Amino acid sequence: MATALTTARRAPVTTTASASTARFIGRRVGRTVLTIAISLILICIAWQLALIALHANPLIAKTPLDVYRYLFVDSAGTPANDASKNREVLVGLSGETLFHSLIGFVFGVGGSVVIAIAFTLIRPLEFMFMPIAMVLRTVPLLAMAPVIFLIFGVGWVTAAFVGGVVVFFPLLVNLTLGFNSVSAQSVDLIRVYGGNRWTIMRRVAIPTALPHFFASMRIAVPGAITGAMLYEWLFTYQGLGAAVTSAKAQFDYGQIWAIGVIVTALSVLFYTIATFVETAVLAKWGPDAGKAVTK
């Protein structure tokens, strides 16, 4: 009977906490969507005004309306515009770029997580190799990419390295910082109860590092797309990166501007998804889980 009474008391508390968490996530998602929508509108207005103010050549400089027409309005003029064909081509190219981005993203995130955990568990490794990582971070990717290509050639391995480099270094630094931000009191408490380094990592370090992880993820997602386009531009005839070069050679400036819009839209989309995931995860497992829902 005592067990039944305890369960009855806990059930409303659990339900209330879940409802509060859901409301918090909903508010955060709503604010994020509204902020992004307003930002995109302001960017389009600034884009239009900048072209007007600079008296840009309309053959080269395309307005937001020009890009819309390129993608969605057929015309029989000179030159003719087949919007459906344009969309078909760009969707196929976008799929290739997203595939290369995914490879680089997984490689960069996976590598940074493993090495950051190793740095935290074996502190001499951090002292020895973190300075080397910082030096490598200062090397421009454009200078590093040909070396990677000479070693691995064209293929998914090169795409993984080129795209992964953009993701790897910021995530490694922030994750290591997050793991090292664990309070001494938390570590002492776990050790009093017989916990080891893995217990500290699982129970305290990972939740503490989650905000650092997701802050880096929001930057890493657009970065992976940039790295994939660089790989395509330099080494392949595939994807949006290579299409920029071919469109320029064919004086198809509408496609170039459309590619810019698509890349921006994809970056914003995945940035938004990362923000949604961050909100849900931190509300449940973050260092302030249970506190944030009251805000």
LUMROLUM-504061 format. One record per residue (C-alpha): residue in three letters; x, y, z. Coordinates in steps of 0.2 Angstrom, whole numbers. Example, Ala and Ser with C-alpha at 12.3 -4.5 7.8 and 13.67 -1.06 7.14 Angstrom:
BEGIN
<type: ALA&c1: 62&c2: -22&c3: 39>
<type: SER&c1: 68&c2: -5&c3: 36>
//
This chain:
BEGIN
<type: MET&c1: 0&c2: 0&c3: 0>
<type: ALA&c1: 14&c2: 12&c3: 4>
<type: THR&c1: 22&c2: 8&c3: -13>
<type: ALA&c1: 5&c2: 12&c3: -21>
<type: LEU&c1: 4&c2: 29&c3: -12>
<type: THR&c1: 22&c2: 33&c3: -17>
<type: THR&c1: 18&c2: 30&c3: -35>
<type: ALA&c1: 2&c2: 40&c3: -34>
<type: ARG&c1: 12&c2: 55&c3: -27>
<type: ARG&c1: 26&c2: 54&c3: -40>
<type: ALA&c1: 14&c2: 52&c3: -56>
<type: PRO&c1: 8&c2: 70&c3: -56>
<type: VAL&c1: 25&c2: 77&c3: -53>
<type: THR&c1: 32&c2: 67&c3: -68>
<type: THR&c1: 18&c2: 72&c3: -79>
<type: THR&c1: 20&c2: 91&c3: -74>
<type: ALA&c1: 39&c2: 90&c3: -77>
<type: SER&c1: 36&c2: 82&c3: -94>
<type: ALA&c1: 23&c2: 95&c3: -98>
<type: SER&c1: 34&c2: 109&c3: -93>
<type: THR&c1: 49&c2: 102&c3: -103>
<type: ALA&c1: 37&c2: 101&c3: -118>
<type: ARG&c1: 32&c2: 119&c3: -116>
<type: PHE&c1: 50&c2: 125&c3: -114>
<type: ILE&c1: 55&c2: 116&c3: -130>
<type: GLY&c1: 40&c2: 123&c3: -139>
<type: ARG&c1: 44&c2: 141&c3: -134>
<type: ARG&c1: 63&c2: 138&c3: -139>
<type: VAL&c1: 58&c2: 131&c3: -156>
<type: GLY&c1: 46&c2: 145&c3: -159>
<type: ARG&c1: 58&c2: 158&c3: -155>
<type: THR&c1: 71&c2: 150&c3: -166>
<type: VAL&c1: 59&c2: 148&c3: -181>
<type: LEU&c1: 54&c2: 166&c3: -179>
<type: THR&c1: 71&c2: 173&c3: -178>
<type: ILE&c1: 77&c2: 164&c3: -193>
<type: ALA&c1: 62&c2: 169&c3: -204>
<type: ILE&c1: 65&c2: 187&c3: -199>
<type: SER&c1: 83&c2: 186&c3: -203>
<type: LEU&c1: 80&c2: 178&c3: -220>
<type: ILE&c1: 68&c2: 192&c3: -225>
<type: LEU&c1: 80&c2: 205&c3: -219>
<type: ILE&c1: 94&c2: 197&c3: -230>
<type: CYS&c1: 83&c2: 197&c3: -245>
<type: ILE&c1: 79&c2: 215&c3: -243>
<type: ALA&c1: 97&c2: 220&c3: -240>
<type: TRP&c1: 102&c2: 209&c3: -255>
<type: GLN&c1: 90&c2: 219&c3: -266>
<type: LEU&c1: 95&c2: 236&c3: -260>
<type: ALA&c1: 113&c2: 232&c3: -262>
<type: LEU&c1: 112&c2: 228&c3: -280>
<type: ILE&c1: 102&c2: 243&c3: -283>
<type: ALA&c1: 114&c2: 254&c3: -274>
<type: LEU&c1: 129&c2: 247&c3: -283>
<type: HIS&c1: 121&c2: 248&c3: -300>
<type: ALA&c1: 126&c2: 230&c3: -303>
<type: ASN&c1: 125&c2: 223&c3: -320>
<type: PRO&c1: 109&c2: 213&c3: -321>
<type: LEU&c1: 117&c2: 200&c3: -332>
<type: ILE&c1: 128&c2: 195&c3: -318>
<type: ALA&c1: 120&c2: 201&c3: -302>
<type: LYS&c1: 103&c2: 192&c3: -299>
<type: THR&c1: 90&c2: 198&c3: -287>
<type: PRO&c1: 80&c2: 187&c3: -276>
<type: LEU&c1: 65&c2: 188&c3: -289>
<type: ASP&c1: 77&c2: 183&c3: -303>
<type: VAL&c1: 82&c2: 167&c3: -293>
<type: TYR&c1: 64&c2: 163&c3: -289>
<type: ARG&c1: 60&c2: 165&c3: -308>
<type: TYR&c1: 75&c2: 154&c3: -312>
<type: LEU&c1: 69&c2: 140&c3: -301>
<type: PHE&c1: 50&c2: 141&c3: -303>
<type: VAL&c1: 45&c2: 152&c3: -318>
<type: ASP&c1: 46&c2: 145&c3: -336>
<type: SER&c1: 49&c2: 157&c3: -350>
<type: ALA&c1: 50&c2: 156&c3: -369>
<type: GLY&c1: 61&c2: 172&c3: -371>
<type: THR&c1: 79&c2: 173&c3: -375>
<type: PRO&c1: 87&c2: 165&c3: -366>
<type: ALA&c1: 73&c2: 153&c3: -363>
<type: ASN&c1: 71&c2: 147&c3: -345>
<type: ASP&c1: 65&c2: 129&c3: -341>
<type: ALA&c1: 62&c2: 130&c3: -322>
<type: SER&c1: 58&c2: 112&c3: -320>
<type: LYS&c1: 74&c2: 107&c3: -328>
<type: ASN&c1: 84&c2: 119&c3: -317>
<type: ARG&c1: 76&c2: 112&c3: -302>
<type: GLU&c1: 79&c2: 94&c3: -307>
<type: VAL&c1: 98&c2: 98&c3: -310>
<type: LEU&c1: 100&c2: 107&c3: -294>
<type: VAL&c1: 91&c2: 94&c3: -284>
<type: GLY&c1: 103&c2: 81&c3: -291>
<type: LEU&c1: 118&c2: 91&c3: -287>
<type: SER&c1: 112&c2: 95&c3: -270>
<type: GLY&c1: 110&c2: 77&c3: -266>
<type: GLU&c1: 128&c2: 74&c3: -271>
<type: THR&c1: 134&c2: 88&c3: -260>
<type: LEU&c1: 124&c2: 83&c3: -245>
<type: PHE&c1: 131&c2: 65&c3: -247>
<type: HIS&c1: 149&c2: 72&c3: -246>
<type: SER&c1: 144&c2: 84&c3: -232>
<type: LEU&c1: 137&c2: 69&c3: -222>
<type: ILE&c1: 153&c2: 60&c3: -224>
<type: GLY&c1: 164&c2: 74&c3: -218>
<type: PHE&c1: 152&c2: 78&c3: -204>
<type: VAL&c1: 152&c2: 60&c3: -197>
<type: PHE&c1: 171&c2: 59&c3: -199>
<type: GLY&c1: 174&c2: 76&c3: -190>
<type: VAL&c1: 161&c2: 73&c3: -176>
<type: GLY&c1: 166&c2: 55&c3: -173>
<type: GLY&c1: 185&c2: 59&c3: -173>
<type: SER&c1: 183&c2: 74&c3: -162>
<type: VAL&c1: 172&c2: 65&c3: -149>
<type: VAL&c1: 184&c2: 50&c3: -148>
<type: ILE&c1: 200&c2: 61&c3: -146>
<type: ALA&c1: 192&c2: 73&c3: -134>
<type: ILE&c1: 187&c2: 59&c3: -123>
<type: ALA&c1: 205&c2: 52&c3: -124>
<type: PHE&c1: 212&c2: 69&c3: -120>
<type: THR&c1: 201&c2: 70&c3: -104>
<type: LEU&c1: 204&c2: 52&c3: -98>
<type: ILE&c1: 223&c2: 53&c3: -102>
<type: ARG&c1: 228&c2: 71&c3: -98>
<type: PRO&c1: 246&c2: 69&c3: -104>
<type: LEU&c1: 239&c2: 66&c3: -122>
<type: GLU&c1: 230&c2: 83&c3: -121>
<type: PHE&c1: 246&c2: 92&c3: -116>
<type: MET&c1: 256&c2: 83&c3: -130>
<type: PHE&c1: 244&c2: 84&c3: -145>
<type: MET&c1: 232&c2: 99&c3: -142>
<type: PRO&c1: 246&c2: 112&c3: -147>
<type: ILE&c1: 249&c2: 102&c3: -163>
<type: ALA&c1: 230&c2: 102&c3: -166>
<type: MET&c1: 230&c2: 121&c3: -164>
<type: VAL&c1: 245&c2: 123&c3: -176>
<type: LEU&c1: 236&c2: 112&c3: -189>
<type: ARG&c1: 220&c2: 122&c3: -187>
<type: THR&c1: 229&c2: 138&c3: -193>
<type: VAL&c1: 234&c2: 130&c3: -209>
<type: PRO&c1: 221&c2: 136&c3: -222>
<type: LEU&c1: 210&c2: 122&c3: -229>
<type: LEU&c1: 213&c2: 127&c3: -247>
<type: ALA&c1: 232&c2: 123&c3: -244>
<type: MET&c1: 228&c2: 107&c3: -234>
<type: ALA&c1: 216&c2: 100&c3: -247>
<type: PRO&c1: 229&c2: 96&c3: -261>
<type: VAL&c1: 240&c2: 87&c3: -249>
<type: ILE&c1: 225&c2: 76&c3: -244>
<type: PHE&c1: 221&c2: 73&c3: -262>
<type: LEU&c1: 239&c2: 68&c3: -266>
<type: ILE&c1: 238&c2: 55&c3: -252>
<type: PHE&c1: 221&c2: 48&c3: -255>
<type: GLY&c1: 215&c2: 53&c3: -272>
<type: VAL&c1: 197&c2: 56&c3: -277>
<type: GLY&c1: 185&c2: 47&c3: -267>
<type: TRP&c1: 175&c2: 47&c3: -251>
<type: VAL&c1: 191&c2: 46&c3: -240>
<type: THR&c1: 196&c2: 63&c3: -247>
<type: ALA&c1: 179&c2: 70&c3: -245>
<type: ALA&c1: 179&c2: 64&c3: -227>
<type: PHE&c1: 195&c2: 72&c3: -223>
<type: VAL&c1: 192&c2: 89&c3: -232>
<type: GLY&c1: 174&c2: 91&c3: -224>
<type: GLY&c1: 179&c2: 83&c3: -208>
<type: VAL&c1: 193&c2: 96&c3: -205>
<type: VAL&c1: 181&c2: 110&c3: -205>
<type: VAL&c1: 171&c2: 101&c3: -191>
<type: PHE&c1: 185&c2: 92&c3: -182>
<type: PHE&c1: 195&c2: 107&c3: -174>
<type: PRO&c1: 181&c2: 118&c3: -167>
<type: LEU&c1: 172&c2: 103&c3: -160>
<type: LEU&c1: 188&c2: 95&c3: -152>
<type: VAL&c1: 193&c2: 112&c3: -143>
<type: ASN&c1: 175&c2: 115&c3: -136>
<type: LEU&c1: 172&c2: 97&c3: -131>
<type: THR&c1: 189&c2: 96&c3: -122>
<type: LEU&c1: 184&c2: 112&c3: -113>
<type: GLY&c1: 167&c2: 106&c3: -109>
<type: PHE&c1: 174&c2: 89&c3: -102>
<type: ASN&c1: 187&c2: 99&c3: -91>
<type: SER&c1: 173&c2: 111&c3: -84>
<type: VAL&c1: 167&c2: 98&c3: -72>
<type: SER&c1: 167&c2: 105&c3: -54>
<type: ALA&c1: 179&c2: 97&c3: -42>
<type: GLN&c1: 164&c2: 94&c3: -30>
<type: SER&c1: 155&c2: 83&c3: -42>
<type: VAL&c1: 171&c2: 73&c3: -45>
<type: ASP&c1: 174&c2: 71&c3: -27>
<type: LEU&c1: 157&c2: 65&c3: -24>
<type: ILE&c1: 158&c2: 52&c3: -37>
<type: ARG&c1: 174&c2: 46&c3: -30>
<type: VAL&c1: 168&c2: 45&c3: -13>
<type: TYR&c1: 155&c2: 32&c3: -19>
<type: GLY&c1: 168&c2: 22&c3: -28>
<type: GLY&c1: 166&c2: 29&c3: -45>
<type: ASN&c1: 181&c2: 29&c3: -58>
<type: ARG&c1: 186&c2: 40&c3: -72>
<type: TRP&c1: 173&c2: 31&c3: -84>
<type: THR&c1: 159&c2: 35&c3: -71>
<type: ILE&c1: 164&c2: 53&c3: -70>
<type: MET&c1: 164&c2: 54&c3: -88>
<type: ARG&c1: 147&c2: 46&c3: -90>
<type: ARG&c1: 138&c2: 54&c3: -75>
<type: VAL&c1: 146&c2: 72&c3: -75>
<type: ALA&c1: 158&c2: 76&c3: -89>
<type: ILE&c1: 146&c2: 71&c3: -104>
<type: PRO&c1: 131&c2: 81&c3: -97>
<type: THR&c1: 143&c2: 96&c3: -93>
<type: ALA&c1: 150&c2: 96&c3: -111>
<type: LEU&c1: 133&c2: 94&c3: -120>
<type: PRO&c1: 131&c2: 113&c3: -121>
<type: HIS&c1: 149&c2: 115&c3: -128>
<type: PHE&c1: 145&c2: 100&c3: -140>
<type: PHE&c1: 129&c2: 108&c3: -147>
<type: ALA&c1: 136&c2: 125&c3: -149>
<type: SER&c1: 150&c2: 118&c3: -160>
<type: MET&c1: 137&c2: 108&c3: -169>
<type: ARG&c1: 128&c2: 123&c3: -175>
<type: ILE&c1: 144&c2: 129&c3: -183>
<type: ALA&c1: 150&c2: 112&c3: -189>
<type: VAL&c1: 134&c2: 109&c3: -199>
<type: PRO&c1: 136&c2: 123&c3: -212>
<type: GLY&c1: 155&c2: 120&c3: -211>
<type: ALA&c1: 153&c2: 103&c3: -217>
<type: ILE&c1: 143&c2: 109&c3: -232>
<type: THR&c1: 157&c2: 122&c3: -236>
<type: GLY&c1: 170&c2: 108&c3: -235>
<type: ALA&c1: 160&c2: 97&c3: -246>
<type: MET&c1: 159&c2: 111&c3: -259>
<type: LEU&c1: 177&c2: 114&c3: -258>
<type: TYR&c1: 181&c2: 96&c3: -261>
<type: GLU&c1: 169&c2: 96&c3: -276>
<type: TRP&c1: 176&c2: 112&c3: -283>
<type: LEU&c1: 194&c2: 106&c3: -282>
<type: PHE&c1: 194&c2: 88&c3: -286>
<type: THR&c1: 178&c2: 82&c3: -294>
<type: TYR&c1: 165&c2: 86&c3: -308>
<type: GLN&c1: 151&c2: 82&c3: -295>
<type: GLY&c1: 139&c2: 92&c3: -284>
<type: LEU&c1: 136&c2: 110&c3: -281>
<type: GLY&c1: 154&c2: 115&c3: -279>
<type: ALA&c1: 159&c2: 109&c3: -297>
<type: ALA&c1: 143&c2: 116&c3: -304>
<type: VAL&c1: 148&c2: 134&c3: -299>
<type: THR&c1: 163&c2: 132&c3: -311>
<type: SER&c1: 154&c2: 125&c3: -325>
<type: ALA&c1: 140&c2: 138&c3: -324>
<type: LYS&c1: 152&c2: 152&c3: -324>
<type: ALA&c1: 160&c2: 144&c3: -340>
<type: GLN&c1: 143&c2: 144&c3: -348>
<type: PHE&c1: 138&c2: 162&c3: -342>
<type: ASP&c1: 124&c2: 154&c3: -332>
<type: TYR&c1: 124&c2: 166&c3: -318>
<type: GLY&c1: 106&c2: 162&c3: -313>
<type: GLN&c1: 112&c2: 145&c3: -308>
<type: ILE&c1: 127&c2: 152&c3: -298>
<type: TRP&c1: 115&c2: 163&c3: -288>
<type: ALA&c1: 103&c2: 149&c3: -286>
<type: ILE&c1: 117&c2: 138&c3: -279>
<type: GLY&c1: 121&c2: 151&c3: -267>
<type: VAL&c1: 103&c2: 152&c3: -261>
<type: ILE&c1: 102&c2: 133&c3: -260>
<type: VAL&c1: 118&c2: 132&c3: -250>
<type: THR&c1: 111&c2: 145&c3: -238>
<type: ALA&c1: 94&c2: 137&c3: -236>
<type: LEU&c1: 102&c2: 120&c3: -233>
<type: SER&c1: 114&c2: 128&c3: -220>
<type: VAL&c1: 100&c2: 137&c3: -211>
<type: LEU&c1: 89&c2: 121&c3: -212>
<type: PHE&c1: 102&c2: 110&c3: -203>
<type: TYR&c1: 107&c2: 124&c3: -191>
<type: THR&c1: 89&c2: 124&c3: -186>
<type: ILE&c1: 88&c2: 105&c3: -184>
<type: ALA&c1: 104&c2: 106&c3: -173>
<type: THR&c1: 95&c2: 119&c3: -163>
<type: PHE&c1: 80&c2: 109&c3: -161>
<type: VAL&c1: 90&c2: 93&c3: -156>
<type: GLU&c1: 100&c2: 104&c3: -144>
<type: THR&c1: 85&c2: 111&c3: -135>
<type: ALA&c1: 77&c2: 94&c3: -133>
<type: VAL&c1: 93&c2: 85&c3: -127>
<type: LEU&c1: 98&c2: 99&c3: -115>
<type: ALA&c1: 81&c2: 100&c3: -107>
<type: LYS&c1: 82&c2: 82&c3: -103>
<type: TRP&c1: 100&c2: 77&c3: -100>
<type: GLY&c1: 110&c2: 94&c3: -100>
<type: PRO&c1: 118&c2: 101&c3: -84>
<type: ASP&c1: 103&c2: 111&c3: -80>
<type: ALA&c1: 90&c2: 99&c3: -84>
<type: GLY&c1: 74&c2: 102&c3: -75>
<type: LYS&c1: 79&c2: 120&c3: -71>
<type: ALA&c1: 78&c2: 127&c3: -89>
<type: VAL&c1: 60&c2: 122&c3: -90>
<type: THR&c1: 55&c2: 135&c3: -78>
<type: LYS&c1: 62&c2: 150&c3: -88>
//
